[in-house]
Amino acid sequence: MTQSIKLSDAIVEYVNYMRLERGQTPGTVVQRGIRLRHFGKWLAEEQNMFDPLVKQIQLSHIRQFIGYLVDERSICATTVRGYLESLRAMYGYLLEYNYVEDSPVHRIRMPKRNAPNRELVSNEELVRFFEATELIQPARRAIQARAILSAYVYAGLRSAEVRGIKVDDVSFNEDGCFVAVRHGKGDKRRVVPVHREAVPHFRAWLEERGTVLHNYLFLVDKRRRLGLSALIHLFDEIKFLARVDRPGLKPHALRHNYATRKLRDGVNLYHISQLLGHANIQTTINYLHGDLAQLTEVAQKGGLFG
């Protein structure tokens, strides 16, 4: 016999379950919570179902909600998948703990993902980015900017990983420089060897950084670490100074360039996957799809029999 639980209580329970028992990253917890509460708000406003029991939510309600997202909010297929994945995950929890006997959301077919539409950055543009940092004022900001670029270009880190680096995470030995990523995607930890060209930039910033009131490597001031908006603002400033007029070019393109350079220099996919912090090598293959297609074409040249 199933128990009764209201949607708002179910969301709170599931969010705490993700956070405390599953160890999901804070970003995943927050994002799923927002999407689930959005569903509850829609039920109240459009269906006059104010905090219903989860047993009262039918397949038709979820289908209408997806229709609202697509038709009225113009949300793309990838984001719709995110909503459905959040609902599926919560209903999986509700089934496990005997709050429901059936999951209507699992009867809805997941939409296909949008094809990736990435703006790529060239090696020549990266050189211009580093040159452009010489124009940043004051000099302290320029030194930090070069170290931040190095974390993307020479270590292939994600933006959240760049912001999360602490001073103690950067180490040096006779072989070069290493960055410990404490909380990668999926809360996975890894150590990334950094290309030797980045070493002077990291050393220069560590010398310049001085004493502050937190242990994060990159900062806004003595009291605050670098936030996402400040990071994006810095990248836009570098693009402007480098005369790269491409509004759609985001910091993540630097990570993609890092992976592409490794592939074209002969690094195997397994090692690229490890450096990027991908849990599944298929993710790396998808990530480098265009480059693999180009290299596959090249590989067909130079046969023995014509």
C-alpha contacts under 8 A as a table, 3 or more apart, distances in Angstrom:
res1	aa1	res2	aa2	distance
1	M	98	N	7.61
2	T	98	N	5.20
2	T	99	Y	5.18
2	T	100	V	5.88
2	T	101	E	6.83
3	Q	98	N	6.44
3	Q	99	Y	4.93
3	Q	100	V	7.39
4	S	53	L	6.62
4	S	54	V	7.69
4	S	55	K	7.51
4	S	99	Y	6.25
5	I	9	D	6.52
5	I	10	A	6.42
5	I	53	L	5.50
5	I	54	V	6.33
5	I	99	Y	6.72
6	K	9	D	5.35
6	K	10	A	6.15
6	K	51	D	6.11
6	K	52	P	5.55
6	K	53	L	4.10
6	K	54	V	5.75
7	L	10	A	4.93
7	L	11	I	6.17
7	L	40	G	7.13
7	L	51	D	5.66
7	L	52	P	5.90
7	L	53	L	5.75
7	L	54	V	5.35
8	S	11	I	5.20
8	S	12	V	6.37
8	S	37	R	7.70
8	S	40	G	7.48
8	S	51	D	6.18
9	D	12	V	5.11
9	D	13	E	6.12
10	A	13	E	5.13
10	A	14	Y	6.01
10	A	54	V	7.81
10	A	90	M	7.93
10	A	94	L	7.64
11	I	14	Y	5.13
11	I	15	V	5.99
11	I	33	G	7.01
11	I	36	L	6.83
11	I	37	R	7.47
11	I	90	M	7.45
12	V	15	V	5.23
12	V	16	N	6.21
13	E	16	N	5.26
13	E	17	Y	6.09
14	Y	17	Y	4.88
14	Y	18	M	6.20
14	Y	90	M	6.10
14	Y	93	Y	6.84
15	V	18	M	5.15
15	V	19	R	6.20
15	V	29	V	6.28
15	V	32	R	7.86
15	V	33	G	6.36
16	N	19	R	4.98
16	N	20	L	5.74
16	N	21	E	7.70
17	Y	20	L	5.40
17	Y	21	E	5.20
17	Y	22	R	6.41
18	M	21	E	5.90
18	M	22	R	4.80
18	M	23	G	6.11
18	M	24	Q	5.55
18	M	29	V	6.51
19	R	22	R	6.13
19	R	23	G	5.23
19	R	24	Q	5.56
19	R	25	T	7.50
19	R	26	P	7.41
19	R	29	V	6.50
20	L	23	G	5.76
23	G	187	D	7.82
24	Q	28	T	6.36
24	Q	29	V	6.41
24	Q	186	G	6.69
24	Q	187	D	7.07
25	T	28	T	5.38
25	T	29	V	6.39
25	T	185	K	7.50
25	T	186	G	6.12
25	T	187	D	5.74
26	P	29	V	5.09
26	P	30	V	6.09
27	G	30	V	5.27
27	G	31	Q	6.03
28	T	31	Q	5.17
28	T	32	R	6.05
29	V	32	R	5.47
29	V	33	G	6.09
30	V	33	G	5.13
30	V	34	I	6.18
31	Q	34	I	5.22
31	Q	35	R	6.35
32	R	35	R	5.15
32	R	36	L	6.12
32	R	83	Y	7.70
32	R	86	S	5.47
33	G	36	L	5.23
33	G	37	R	6.13
34	I	37	R	5.23
34	I	38	H	6.08
35	R	38	H	4.98
35	R	39	F	6.39
35	R	83	Y	5.98
35	R	86	S	7.08
36	L	39	F	5.11
36	L	40	G	6.47
36	L	83	Y	7.53
36	L	86	S	6.84
36	L	87	L	6.75
37	R	40	G	4.91
37	R	41	K	6.12
38	H	41	K	5.04
38	H	42	W	6.17
39	F	42	W	5.12
39	F	43	L	6.28
39	F	65	F	7.26
40	G	43	L	5.13
40	G	44	A	6.39
40	G	50	F	7.90
40	G	51	D	6.80
41	K	44	A	5.17
41	K	45	E	6.19
42	W	45	E	5.16
42	W	46	E	5.58
42	W	47	Q	7.29
42	W	65	F	7.36
43	L	46	E	5.52
43	L	47	Q	4.92
43	L	48	N	6.34
43	L	49	M	5.29
43	L	50	F	6.88
43	L	51	D	7.97
43	L	61	H	7.87
44	A	47	Q	5.75
44	A	48	N	4.74
44	A	49	M	4.61
44	A	50	F	4.53
44	A	51	D	6.97
45	E	48	N	5.80
45	E	49	M	7.65
46	E	49	M	7.98
49	M	52	P	5.70
52	P	56	Q	6.41
52	P	57	I	7.40
53	L	56	Q	5.45
53	L	57	I	7.31
54	V	57	I	5.46
54	V	99	Y	7.92
54	V	100	V	7.37
55	K	58	Q	7.78
55	K	99	Y	7.96
55	K	100	V	6.22
57	I	61	H	6.41
57	I	62	I	7.79
58	Q	61	H	5.34
58	Q	62	I	6.83
58	Q	104	P	6.40
59	L	62	I	5.33
59	L	63	R	6.27
59	L	104	P	4.87
59	L	105	V	6.53
59	L	107	R	7.77
60	S	63	R	5.07
60	S	64	Q	6.10
61	H	64	Q	5.17
61	H	65	F	6.18
62	I	65	F	4.97
62	I	66	I	6.27
62	I	104	P	7.83
62	I	105	V	6.75
63	R	66	I	5.14
63	R	67	G	6.21
63	R	108	I	7.70
64	Q	67	G	4.90
64	Q	68	Y	6.16
65	F	68	Y	4.99
65	F	69	L	6.32
66	I	69	L	5.06
66	I	70	V	6.27
66	I	80	V	7.09
67	G	70	V	5.18
67	G	71	D	5.74
67	G	72	E	7.74
68	Y	71	D	5.32
68	Y	72	E	5.17
68	Y	73	R	6.55
69	L	72	E	5.88
69	L	73	R	4.87
69	L	74	S	6.24
69	L	75	I	5.62
69	L	80	V	7.24
70	V	73	R	5.78
70	V	74	S	4.72
70	V	75	I	5.14
70	V	76	C	7.04
70	V	80	V	7.73
71	D	74	S	5.51
71	D	75	I	7.91
75	I	79	T	6.35
75	I	80	V	6.63
76	C	79	T	5.51
76	C	80	V	6.34
76	C	114	N	7.47
77	A	80	V	4.98
77	A	81	R	6.18
77	A	111	P	6.00
77	A	112	K	6.58
77	A	113	R	5.84
77	A	114	N	6.02
78	T	81	R	5.11
78	T	82	G	6.47
78	T	111	P	7.69
78	T	112	K	7.42
78	T	113	R	4.96
78	T	114	N	5.72
79	T	82	G	4.83
79	T	83	Y	6.50
80	V	83	Y	5.14
80	V	84	L	6.30
80	V	111	P	7.47
81	R	84	L	5.03
81	R	85	E	5.91
81	R	110	M	6.21
81	R	111	P	6.35
81	R	113	R	7.54
82	G	85	E	5.08
82	G	86	S	6.16
83	Y	86	S	5.15
83	Y	87	L	6.28
84	L	87	L	5.07
84	L	88	R	5.94
84	L	105	V	7.15
84	L	110	M	7.32
85	E	88	R	5.00
85	E	89	A	6.00
86	S	89	A	5.21
86	S	90	M	6.28
87	L	90	M	5.17
87	L	91	Y	6.10
87	L	105	V	6.77
88	R	91	Y	5.10
88	R	92	G	6.04
88	R	103	S	7.69
88	R	105	V	6.00
88	R	106	H	6.29
89	A	92	G	5.03
89	A	93	Y	6.46
90	M	93	Y	5.11
90	M	94	L	6.27
91	Y	94	L	4.79
91	Y	95	L	6.02
91	Y	100	V	7.92
91	Y	103	S	5.91
91	Y	105	V	7.73
92	G	95	L	5.18
92	G	96	E	6.21
92	G	103	S	7.57
93	Y	96	E	5.11
93	Y	97	Y	6.30
94	L	97	Y	5.29
94	L	98	N	6.06
94	L	99	Y	4.98
94	L	100	V	5.89
95	L	98	N	5.10
95	L	99	Y	5.99
95	L	100	V	5.35
95	L	101	E	6.27
95	L	102	D	7.05
95	L	103	S	7.45
96	E	99	Y	7.80
98	N	101	E	6.87
100	V	103	S	7.31
103	S	106	H	5.65
103	S	107	R	7.46
104	P	107	R	5.53
104	P	108	I	7.44
105	V	108	I	5.50
106	H	109	R	7.58
118	R	253	A	7.43
119	E	248	G	6.56
119	E	249	L	5.51
119	E	250	K	7.64
119	E	253	A	6.61
120	L	249	L	7.19
120	L	253	A	5.49
120	L	254	L	7.95
120	L	256	H	7.39
120	L	257	N	7.15
121	V	125	E	6.40
121	V	126	L	7.20
121	V	249	L	7.59
121	V	253	A	6.01
121	V	254	L	6.69
121	V	257	N	6.45
122	S	125	E	5.19
122	S	126	L	6.44
122	S	257	N	7.22
123	N	126	L	5.03
123	N	127	V	6.39
123	N	257	N	7.74
124	E	127	V	5.20
124	E	128	R	6.44
125	E	128	R	4.96
125	E	129	F	6.19
125	E	242	A	7.94
125	E	244	V	7.55
126	L	129	F	4.91
126	L	130	F	6.45
127	V	130	F	5.32
127	V	131	E	6.28
128	R	131	E	4.96
128	R	132	A	5.94
128	R	242	A	5.55
129	F	132	A	5.00
129	F	133	T	6.54
129	F	238	I	6.04
129	F	239	K	6.70
129	F	241	L	7.90
129	F	242	A	5.60
130	F	133	T	5.41
130	F	134	E	7.51
130	F	146	R	6.49
130	F	149	L	7.58
131	E	134	E	5.80
131	E	135	L	7.97
131	E	242	A	7.48
132	A	135	L	5.60
132	A	136	I	7.35
132	A	238	I	6.13
132	A	241	L	5.40
132	A	242	A	5.07
133	T	136	I	5.25
133	T	142	A	5.38
133	T	143	I	7.91
133	T	145	A	6.55
133	T	146	R	6.60
133	T	238	I	6.47
133	T	241	L	7.76
134	E	139	A	7.98
134	E	142	A	6.28
135	L	142	A	7.52
135	L	241	L	7.21
136	I	139	A	6.73
136	I	141	R	6.62
136	I	142	A	5.13
137	Q	140	R	7.44
137	Q	141	R	6.24
137	Q	142	A	6.43
138	P	141	R	5.60
138	P	142	A	6.74
139	A	142	A	4.97
139	A	143	I	6.31
140	R	143	I	5.23
140	R	144	Q	6.42
140	R	208	E	6.91
141	R	144	Q	5.14
141	R	145	A	6.02
142	A	145	A	4.96
142	A	146	R	6.35
143	I	146	R	5.38
143	I	147	A	6.54
143	I	201	H	7.14
143	I	204	A	6.77
143	I	205	W	5.71
143	I	208	E	7.74
144	Q	147	A	5.11
144	Q	148	I	6.18
144	Q	205	W	5.59
144	Q	218	F	7.16
145	A	148	I	5.06
145	A	149	L	6.15
145	A	234	L	7.56
146	R	149	L	5.09
146	R	150	S	6.11
146	R	201	H	6.01
147	A	150	S	4.96
147	A	151	A	6.38
147	A	198	A	7.44
147	A	201	H	5.00
147	A	202	F	5.26
147	A	205	W	6.47
148	I	151	A	5.17
148	I	152	Y	6.79
148	I	162	V	7.24
148	I	218	F	7.65
149	L	152	Y	5.31
149	L	153	V	5.93
150	S	153	V	4.98
150	S	154	Y	5.17
150	S	155	A	6.95
150	S	198	A	5.49
150	S	201	H	7.15
150	S	202	F	7.79
151	A	154	Y	5.78
151	A	155	A	5.11
151	A	156	G	6.58
151	A	157	L	6.13
151	A	162	V	6.46
151	A	198	A	7.92
152	Y	155	A	5.60
152	Y	156	G	4.71
152	Y	157	L	5.16
152	Y	158	R	7.22
152	Y	162	V	7.53
152	Y	251	P	7.82
152	Y	254	L	5.69
152	Y	255	R	5.62
152	Y	258	Y	7.54
153	V	156	G	5.75
153	V	254	L	5.65
153	V	255	R	6.43
153	V	257	N	7.36
153	V	258	Y	5.66
154	Y	194	V	5.73
154	Y	195	H	5.42
154	Y	197	E	7.67
154	Y	198	A	6.33
154	Y	258	Y	6.70
155	A	179	V	7.91
155	A	192	V	6.46
155	A	193	P	7.06
155	A	194	V	5.21
155	A	195	H	7.10
155	A	258	Y	7.45
155	A	275	L	7.79
156	G	254	L	7.20
156	G	255	R	4.49
156	G	256	H	7.55
156	G	258	Y	5.45
156	G	259	A	7.03
156	G	275	L	7.48
156	G	276	L	6.30
157	L	161	E	5.87
157	L	162	V	6.11
157	L	255	R	6.21
157	L	276	L	7.00
158	R	161	E	5.09
158	R	162	V	6.23
158	R	252	H	6.68
158	R	255	R	6.85
159	S	162	V	5.04
159	S	163	R	6.27
159	S	228	L	7.67
159	S	251	P	7.21
159	S	252	H	7.05
160	A	163	R	5.19
160	A	164	G	6.07
160	A	228	L	7.84
161	E	164	G	4.94
161	E	165	I	6.36
161	E	181	V	6.53
161	E	183	H	7.10
161	E	184	G	6.32
162	V	165	I	5.65
163	R	216	Y	7.73
163	R	217	L	7.92
163	R	218	F	6.64
163	R	225	R	7.63
163	R	226	L	6.07
163	R	227	G	6.88
163	R	228	L	7.59
164	G	181	V	7.83
164	G	182	R	7.82
164	G	183	H	7.74
164	G	216	Y	6.75
164	G	217	L	7.95
165	I	169	D	6.20
165	I	170	V	7.87
165	I	179	V	7.83
165	I	180	A	7.63
165	I	181	V	6.83
165	I	182	R	7.82
165	I	216	Y	5.91
165	I	217	L	5.68
165	I	218	F	7.45
166	K	169	D	5.22
166	K	170	V	7.35
166	K	215	N	5.49
166	K	216	Y	4.09
166	K	217	L	4.76
166	K	218	F	7.92
167	V	170	V	5.91
167	V	206	L	7.86
167	V	215	N	5.89
167	V	216	Y	5.91
167	V	217	L	4.86
168	D	171	S	7.18
168	D	215	N	7.90
169	D	178	F	7.89
169	D	179	V	5.52
169	D	180	A	4.85
169	D	181	V	7.23
170	V	177	C	7.14
170	V	178	F	5.78
170	V	179	V	4.74
170	V	180	A	6.59
171	S	177	C	5.77
171	S	178	F	5.33
171	S	179	V	6.65
172	F	175	D	7.66
172	F	176	G	5.65
172	F	177	C	4.50
172	F	178	F	6.34
173	N	176	G	5.45
173	N	177	C	6.61
176	G	193	P	7.56
176	G	194	V	7.13
176	G	195	H	7.51
176	G	196	R	5.97
176	G	199	V	7.06
177	C	193	P	6.08
177	C	194	V	5.35
177	C	195	H	7.40
177	C	196	R	7.05
177	C	199	V	6.13
178	F	191	V	6.62
178	F	192	V	5.58
178	F	193	P	4.46
178	F	194	V	5.50
179	V	191	V	5.68
179	V	192	V	5.20
179	V	193	P	6.50
179	V	194	V	7.03
180	A	189	R	7.44
180	A	190	R	5.98
180	A	191	V	4.31
180	A	192	V	6.27
181	V	184	G	6.11
181	V	189	R	5.49
181	V	190	R	5.32
181	V	191	V	5.96
181	V	192	V	7.45
182	R	187	D	7.65
182	R	188	K	7.15
182	R	189	R	4.85
182	R	190	R	6.93
183	H	186	G	7.65
183	H	187	D	4.57
183	H	188	K	5.57
183	H	189	R	5.58
184	G	187	D	4.99
184	G	188	K	4.83
184	G	189	R	5.84
184	G	190	R	7.57
184	G	277	G	6.99
185	K	188	K	6.08
185	K	277	G	7.48
188	K	277	G	7.67
190	R	277	G	6.98
192	V	275	L	6.07
194	V	198	A	6.77
194	V	199	V	7.64
195	H	198	A	5.83
195	H	199	V	7.38
196	R	199	V	5.35
197	E	200	P	6.96
198	A	201	H	5.39
198	A	202	F	6.39
199	V	202	F	5.29
199	V	203	R	6.12
200	P	203	R	5.13
200	P	204	A	5.93
201	H	204	A	5.16
201	H	205	W	6.29
202	F	205	W	5.29
202	F	206	L	6.18
203	R	206	L	5.16
203	R	207	E	6.23
204	A	207	E	5.26
204	A	208	E	6.18
205	W	208	E	4.91
205	W	209	R	5.69
206	L	209	R	5.24
206	L	210	G	7.34
206	L	217	L	7.84
207	E	210	G	6.60
209	R	212	V	7.87
209	R	217	L	7.99
211	T	222	K	7.68
212	V	215	N	7.52
212	V	221	D	7.88
212	V	222	K	4.51
212	V	223	R	6.67
213	L	222	K	5.67
213	L	223	R	5.35
214	H	222	K	7.43
214	H	223	R	6.65
214	H	224	R	7.44
214	H	225	R	7.41
216	Y	219	L	6.88
216	Y	225	R	5.99
217	L	225	R	7.75
218	F	225	R	5.99
218	F	226	L	5.52
219	L	222	K	7.19
219	L	224	R	5.93
219	L	225	R	3.96
219	L	226	L	4.27
219	L	227	G	7.97
220	V	223	R	7.78
220	V	224	R	5.53
220	V	225	R	5.58
220	V	226	L	5.13
220	V	227	G	7.73
220	V	230	A	7.61
221	D	224	R	5.39
221	D	225	R	7.05
222	K	225	R	7.94
226	L	230	A	6.29
226	L	231	L	6.66
227	G	230	A	5.30
227	G	231	L	6.19
228	L	231	L	5.00
228	L	232	I	6.21
229	S	232	I	5.17
229	S	233	H	6.07
230	A	233	H	4.98
230	A	234	L	6.12
231	L	234	L	5.15
231	L	235	F	6.31
232	I	235	F	5.07
232	I	236	D	6.17
232	I	250	K	7.87
232	I	251	P	7.36
233	H	236	D	5.12
233	H	237	E	6.17
234	L	237	E	5.00
234	L	238	I	6.22
235	F	238	I	5.08
235	F	239	K	6.22
235	F	250	K	7.83
235	F	251	P	6.78
236	D	239	K	5.06
236	D	240	F	6.18
237	E	240	F	5.08
237	E	241	L	6.21
238	I	241	L	5.14
238	I	242	A	6.00
239	K	242	A	5.02
239	K	243	R	6.06
239	K	244	V	5.07
239	K	245	D	6.95
239	K	246	R	7.94
240	F	243	R	5.05
240	F	244	V	6.06
240	F	245	D	6.82
241	L	244	V	7.74
246	R	249	L	5.57
247	P	250	K	7.94
249	L	253	A	6.76
250	K	253	A	5.75
250	K	254	L	7.96
251	P	254	L	5.65
251	P	255	R	7.51
252	H	255	R	5.25
252	H	256	H	6.59
253	A	256	H	5.00
253	A	257	N	6.18
254	L	257	N	5.02
254	L	258	Y	6.24
255	R	258	Y	5.01
255	R	259	A	6.46
256	H	259	A	5.22
256	H	260	T	6.18
256	H	287	Y	7.66
256	H	288	L	7.90
257	N	260	T	4.97
257	N	261	R	6.08
258	Y	261	R	5.31
258	Y	262	K	6.41
259	A	262	K	5.18
259	A	263	L	6.29
259	A	272	I	6.58
259	A	276	L	7.65
259	A	288	L	7.57
260	T	263	L	5.11
260	T	264	R	6.16
260	T	288	L	6.89
260	T	291	D	6.90
261	R	264	R	5.19
261	R	265	D	6.08
262	K	265	D	5.15
262	K	266	G	6.55
262	K	267	V	5.37
262	K	272	I	6.95
263	L	266	G	5.34
263	L	267	V	5.19
263	L	268	N	6.72
263	L	269	L	7.29
263	L	272	I	7.48
264	R	267	V	7.35
267	V	271	H	6.76
267	V	272	I	6.75
268	N	271	H	5.67
268	N	272	I	6.42
269	L	272	I	5.00
269	L	273	S	5.98
269	L	281	I	7.20
269	L	284	T	7.19
269	L	285	I	7.56
270	Y	273	S	5.10
270	Y	274	Q	6.33
270	Y	281	I	6.53
271	H	274	Q	5.00
271	H	275	L	6.20
272	I	275	L	5.12
272	I	276	L	6.15
272	I	284	T	7.48
273	S	276	L	5.21
273	S	277	G	6.09
273	S	278	H	5.24
273	S	279	A	7.68
273	S	280	N	7.54
273	S	281	I	5.75
273	S	284	T	5.69
274	Q	277	G	5.16
274	Q	278	H	6.32
275	L	278	H	7.92
278	H	281	I	6.57
278	H	283	T	6.54
278	H	284	T	6.75
279	A	283	T	7.76
280	N	283	T	5.57
280	N	284	T	7.28
281	I	284	T	5.09
281	I	285	I	6.40
282	Q	285	I	4.90
282	Q	286	N	6.17
283	T	286	N	5.15
283	T	287	Y	5.98
284	T	287	Y	4.81
284	T	288	L	6.19
285	I	288	L	5.27
285	I	289	H	5.85
285	I	292	L	7.71
286	N	289	H	4.96
288	L	291	D	5.34
288	L	292	L	6.01
289	H	292	L	5.19
289	H	293	A	6.23
290	G	293	A	5.18
290	G	294	Q	6.41
291	D	294	Q	5.12
291	D	295	L	6.16
292	L	295	L	5.04
292	L	296	T	5.88
293	A	296	T	5.07
293	A	297	E	6.39
294	Q	297	E	5.27
294	Q	298	V	6.47
295	L	298	V	4.96
295	L	299	A	6.03
296	T	299	A	5.00
296	T	300	Q	6.70
297	E	300	Q	5.53
297	E	301	K	7.48
298	V	301	K	5.64
299	A	302	G	7.74
300	Q	303	G	6.95
302	G	306	G	7.98
303	G	306	G	6.06
